């Protein structure tokens, strides 16, 4: 679900909290050593996201926020903030070329440069958290 989160709207906040869970508490943030990603440079995006990104001349950057049941990928375009809400069961992360990670959710995707160790560690943190906190599948029993 791609949403405009520029304004404080309780219905949008409720939708986000239902989809990916509430914000982590301060204690949980310390235990995870942070829940936000460094600045990620977008190299490619799906049509819907790409149409928003080409509206201005700024660098195409995004950030990822970790939540208990998913992630929020946010980016800016024309002084508006947009968020792609991705629950863990729909999240697909691929390591493509030399320094590119692809984040997929249904028909949406964003490809970001991963040229630093911090970015690679953050994607590993997402995958580890998802693996540790996902429900046990029937095949594991």
Legacy VTK file of the C-alpha trace (Angstrom):
# vtk DataFile Version 3.0
C-alpha trace
ASCII
DATASET POLYDATA
POINTS 141 float
0.000 0.000 0.000
1.491 3.315 -1.130
0.335 6.228 1.038
0.937 9.952 1.312
2.062 10.404 4.932
2.912 14.112 4.784
0.127 15.117 7.138
-0.883 13.818 10.550
-3.959 11.782 9.680
-5.246 9.352 12.360
-6.897 7.018 9.820
-3.661 6.592 7.856
-1.711 6.071 11.092
-4.219 3.390 12.141
-3.911 1.639 8.746
-0.114 1.607 9.043
-0.217 0.274 12.618
-2.647 -2.504 11.607
-0.477 -3.518 8.650
3.058 -3.441 10.136
2.536 -2.955 13.875
3.165 0.002 16.183
6.499 1.756 16.567
9.084 -0.094 18.675
9.541 1.087 22.258
12.760 2.817 23.239
14.024 -0.333 24.991
13.416 -2.417 21.856
15.172 0.196 19.697
18.252 -0.035 21.926
18.163 -3.835 21.807
17.982 -3.786 17.989
20.711 -1.098 17.810
18.450 1.181 15.798
15.440 0.652 13.552
16.172 3.138 10.773
18.320 2.686 7.697
20.998 5.021 6.427
20.119 7.123 3.377
19.485 4.778 0.443
19.938 5.973 -3.152
17.239 4.676 -5.499
18.530 3.318 -8.812
15.243 1.961 -10.196
11.591 1.757 -9.155
8.224 0.449 -10.304
6.009 2.589 -12.527
3.859 3.985 -9.697
6.840 4.995 -7.555
8.892 6.105 -10.566
6.123 8.476 -11.670
6.249 10.159 -8.260
10.050 10.361 -8.229
10.393 12.050 -11.639
8.176 14.975 -10.627
11.110 16.846 -9.067
14.809 17.271 -9.824
16.160 16.123 -6.430
18.224 13.012 -5.827
16.038 9.948 -5.460
16.622 8.728 -1.923
14.622 6.685 0.557
14.774 5.364 4.106
13.513 2.132 5.633
11.989 1.870 9.105
11.776 -1.485 10.841
8.453 -2.356 12.517
7.345 -5.496 14.423
5.286 -6.930 11.523
6.940 -5.292 8.511
8.891 -2.343 7.138
8.047 1.148 5.937
9.975 2.429 2.919
9.575 6.203 2.711
10.670 8.728 0.109
9.977 12.363 -0.778
8.657 13.975 -3.938
7.508 17.566 -4.452
7.608 18.389 -0.713
5.341 15.415 0.024
6.371 12.264 1.896
5.202 8.902 0.582
5.470 5.540 2.314
5.334 2.031 0.924
3.952 -0.178 3.698
5.293 -3.742 3.401
4.315 -6.499 5.868
6.889 -9.274 6.260
4.736 -11.904 4.556
4.742 -9.805 1.343
8.351 -8.604 1.584
10.873 -9.939 -0.921
14.494 -8.766 -0.829
16.922 -9.731 -3.587
20.631 -9.052 -3.864
21.070 -8.327 -7.540
24.133 -6.820 -9.148
27.354 -6.003 -7.354
25.928 -3.307 -5.074
22.141 -3.311 -5.561
19.377 -4.577 -3.275
15.822 -4.928 -4.614
12.838 -4.595 -2.271
9.600 -6.038 -3.692
5.972 -5.991 -2.570
3.379 -7.276 -5.047
3.522 -4.886 -8.037
5.804 -2.354 -6.305
9.597 -2.510 -6.230
12.516 -0.260 -5.370
16.166 -0.958 -6.184
18.754 0.774 -3.988
22.534 1.045 -4.028
24.287 -0.896 -1.272
27.790 0.478 -1.585
28.558 0.689 2.146
28.812 -1.914 4.910
26.155 -0.085 6.961
23.518 -0.629 4.276
24.424 -4.298 3.917
24.249 -4.767 7.712
20.816 -3.099 7.798
19.393 -5.452 5.156
20.840 -8.387 7.103
19.132 -7.016 10.237
15.774 -6.930 8.403
16.139 -10.517 7.202
17.302 -11.779 10.617
14.459 -10.014 12.459
11.900 -11.411 10.017
13.301 -14.939 10.427
13.391 -14.741 14.241
9.872 -13.340 14.630
7.924 -15.063 11.891
5.420 -17.730 12.902
6.477 -21.342 12.574
5.488 -22.775 9.233
3.816 -26.149 8.888
6.872 -27.570 7.104
9.052 -26.917 10.187
6.916 -29.162 12.440
LINES 1 142
141 0 1 2 3 4 5 6 7 8 9 10 11 12 13 14 15 16 17 18 19 20 21 22 23 24 25 26 27 28 29 30 31 32 33 34 35 36 37 38 39 40 41 42 43 44 45 46 47 48 49 50 51 52 53 54 55 56 57 58 59 60 61 62 63 64 65 66 67 68 69 70 71 72 73 74 75 76 77 78 79 80 81 82 83 84 85 86 87 88 89 90 91 92 93 94 95 96 97 98 99 100 101 102 103 104 105 106 107 108 109 110 111 112 113 114 115 116 117 118 119 120 121 122 123 124 125 126 127 128 129 130 131 132 133 134 135 136 137 138 139 140
